[in-house]
C-alpha cells in the first residue's frame, strides 16, 4: 500500500513519463503535441484517457445533466459506429449509462486494456502504447467527423 504522497508521486511520474513517450512520436508524425481531450468544440463531448480499477481506457465521454442531450450525442456517434470501429481497428464498448469511479454518470464509447495499474511501473510501457495508439486513432476519426458530430 502506498501513502497518499507516494501515490500522488507515482501518478505524477506516470503522466510525465507518458508526456515524454508521446512528444517525439507526435512530432515524428508532424502532429500537435497536445491531445484534444476537452477541447472538442462540442459541448458535453470529450476524448478521455482513464485508469480505473486496474484497467486503462481510451474513449469518448458524453457528460450532460440532460439525458436528452446525452442521448442525442450518443445516437449521433452510434450512426457512424462502423466508421469509428474501422478507424480504431477494433470493436468498441458502448455504454449509454456508465458510472465513473467518482460516481458520475456519463455515456461512454471506449476501448479497454485489462489488468494494468498506474501503481505497477512494469505495466506503464503497455499503458503508454495503448493510450498513444488508440487516442491517435480516435483523434483522427474525431477530426474527420467533428462537423457531423456537432450537428
For each residue, the residues with C-beta under 8 A, 3 or more apart:
1:
2: 6 7 10 119
3: 6 7
4: 7 8
5: 8 9
6: 2 3 9 10
7: 2 3 4 10 11 119
8: 4 5 11 12
9: 5 6 12 13
10: 2 6 7 13 14 118 119 121
11: 7 8 14 15 118
12: 8 9 15 16
13: 9 10 16 17
14: 10 11 17 18 118 124 127
15: 11 12 18 19
16: 12 13 19 20
17: 13 14 20 21 124 128
18: 14 15 21 22 124 127 128 131
19: 15 16 22 23
20: 16 17 23
21: 17 18 25 128 132
22: 18 19 25 26 33 35 128 132
23: 19 20 26 27 33
24: 27 28
25: 21 22 28 29 132
26: 22 23 29 31 32 33
27: 23 24 30 31 33
28: 24 25
29: 25 26 136
30: 27
31: 26 27 136
32: 26
33: 22 23 26 27
34:
35: 22 47 49 135 139
36: 39 40 47 139 142
37: 46 47 48
38: 46
39: 36
40: 36 45 46 47 142 146
41: 146 150
42: 45 73 146 149 150
43: 64
44: 62 63 64 69 70 73
45: 40 42 60 61 62 73 149
46: 37 38 40 60 61 63
47: 35 36 37 40 58 59 60 61 135 138 139 142
48: 37 57 58 59 60 61 110
49: 35 56 57 58 131 135
50: 56 57 58 59 100
51: 55 56 57 116 117 118 127
52: 55 57 100 101
53: 101
54: 114 115 116 117
55: 51 52 112 113 114 115 116
56: 49 50 51 112 113 116 127 130 131
57: 48 49 50 51 52 110 111 112 113
58: 47 48 49 50 110 111 130 131 134 135 138
59: 47 48 50 92 93 108 109 110 111 138
60: 45 46 47 48 77 108 109 110 138 142
61: 45 46 47 48 106 107 108
62: 44 45 70 73 74 77 106 107 108
63: 44 46 70 104 106
64: 43 44 67 69 70 73
65:
66: 69 70
67: 64 70 71
68: 71 72
69: 44 64 66 72 73
70: 44 62 63 64 66 67 73 74 96 106 107
71: 67 68 74 75 96 107
72: 68 69 75 76 151
73: 42 44 45 62 64 69 70 76 77 107 149
74: 62 70 71 77 78 96 107 109
75: 71 72 78 79
76: 72 73 79 80 148 149 151
77: 60 62 73 74 80 81 84 109 149
78: 74 75 81 94
79: 75 76
80: 76 77 83 84 145 148
81: 77 78 84 85 94
82: 85 86
83: 80 86 87 141 145
84: 77 80 81 87 88 92 109 141
85: 81 82 88 90 91 92
86: 82 83 89
87: 83 84 137 138 140 141 144
88: 84 85 92 111 134 137 138 141
89: 86 137
90: 85 111
91: 85
92: 59 84 85 88 109 110 111
93: 59 108 109 110 111 112
94: 78 81 108 109
95: 98 107 108 109 110
96: 70 71 74 107
97: 105 107
98: 95 105 106 107 108
99: 103 104 105
100: 50 52 103 104 105 106
101: 52 53
102:
103: 99 100
104: 63 99 100
105: 97 98 99 100
106: 61 62 63 70 98 100
107: 61 62 70 71 73 74 95 96 97 98
108: 59 60 61 62 93 94 95 98
109: 59 60 74 77 84 92 93 94 95
110: 48 57 58 59 60 92 93 95
111: 57 58 59 88 90 92 93 134
112: 55 56 57 93
113: 55 56 57 116 126 127 130
114: 54 55
115: 54 55
116: 51 54 55 56 113 120 123 126 127 130
117: 51 54 120 123
118: 10 11 14 51 124 127
119: 2 7 10
120: 116 117 123 124
121: 10 124
122: 125
123: 116 117 120 126 127
124: 14 17 18 118 120 121 127 128
125: 122 128 129
126: 113 116 123 129 130
127: 14 18 51 56 113 116 118 123 124 130 131
128: 17 18 21 22 124 125 131 132
129: 125 126 132 133
130: 56 58 113 116 126 127 133 134
131: 18 49 56 58 127 128 134 135
132: 21 22 25 128 129 135 136
133: 129 130 136 137
134: 58 88 111 130 131 137 138
135: 35 47 49 58 131 132 138 139
136: 29 31 132 133 139 140
137: 87 88 89 133 134 140 141
138: 47 58 59 60 87 88 134 135 141 142
139: 35 36 47 135 136 142 143
140: 87 136 137 143 144
141: 83 84 87 88 137 138 144 145
142: 36 40 47 60 138 139 145 146 149
143: 139 140 146
144: 87 140 141
145: 80 83 141 142 148 149
146: 40 41 42 142 143 149 150
147: 150
148: 76 80 145 151
149: 42 45 73 76 77 142 145 146
150: 41 42 146 147
151: 72 76 148
